[in-house]
Amino acid sequence: MERLPAPVTAQELARAEESLGFALPPVLVRLYHEVANGCFGPEYQLFPLLGDGRTAVATYHKERAESVSGGSPHWPAGILPIMDWGCGMYAAVDCRSSEGTVLLFEPNGIEDDWHHAWYLDSESLAGWLETWLAGTGWYGEDPAEDAEPAEPRRWEMARQRLSEKK
């Protein structure tokens, strides 16, 4: 088993939040400051917050830049990508929500109307983590045989948040 990277320092957290232009939810702060700078999580691994290579901060800035310059906004302000599910899909945290709502960005098949690419994965980051630890998330390796997959719920705030200029 590989060792987790060292947690980020308080100074690195402050630098990340300054770069992003918003504060991280308390649970996300604790993960990065007390557990590790990413590289753990359900099925795939959380992005490092800062550092070399692909990070949450760098990915946020990349998605926002493409969203703003592309003419058809697809990435709302304040939504931090924390994990790449592959095929263009991300797990992301709404840093404007007090509980750190976890969203799924699933852009496949979307040509416009980007609000259709956003789904509510969990009302809170804590709940999302509990689901992961219990092995009951949709992304689990061995979902229960008799479990029907839940119909994904669209993120109702997506259209509004995508229309915001900042």
Long-range contacts (C-beta under 8 A, 24 or more apart in sequence): 2-39, 4-35, 4-36, 4-39, 4-40, 5-36, 5-37, 5-38, 5-39, 5-48, 5-51, 6-36, 6-37, 7-32, 7-33, 7-34, 7-35, 7-36, 7-37, 8-32, 8-33, 8-37, 8-49, 8-50, 9-33, 12-49, 12-50, 13-49, 15-50, 16-49, 16-50, 16-56, 16-57, 19-57, 19-61, 20-57, 20-60, 20-80, 20-95, 21-77, 22-77, 22-78, 22-95, 22-96, 23-95, 24-80, 24-93, 24-95, 25-93, 25-95, 25-97, 25-98, 25-99, 25-100, 25-125, 26-100, 27-100, 27-124, 27-125, 27-126, 27-129, 28-80, 28-82, 28-93, 28-95, 28-100, 28-125, 41-82, 41-83, 41-132, 42-83, 42-131, 42-132, 42-137, 42-139, 42-140, 43-139, 43-140, 43-141, 44-83, 44-84, 44-85, 44-86, 44-139, 45-83, 46-82, 46-83, 47-81, 47-82, 47-83, 47-84, 54-84, 56-80, 56-81, 56-82, 59-84, 59-90, 72-112, 72-114, 73-114, 73-162, 73-163, 74-107, 74-110, 74-114, 74-117, 74-162, 75-105, 76-158, 76-161, 76-162, 76-164, 77-161, 77-164, 77-166, 78-161, 79-103, 79-161, 81-105, 85-139, 91-121, 91-128, 93-125, 99-123, 99-124, 99-125, 99-126, 99-127, 100-124, 100-125, 100-126, 101-125, 102-127, 102-128, 103-155, 104-152, 106-152, 114-158, 114-162, 115-154, 115-155, 115-158, 115-159, 115-162, 116-154, 116-158, 117-158, 118-154, 118-155, 118-158, 119-152, 119-153, 119-154, 119-155, 120-152, 120-153, 120-154, 120-155, 120-156
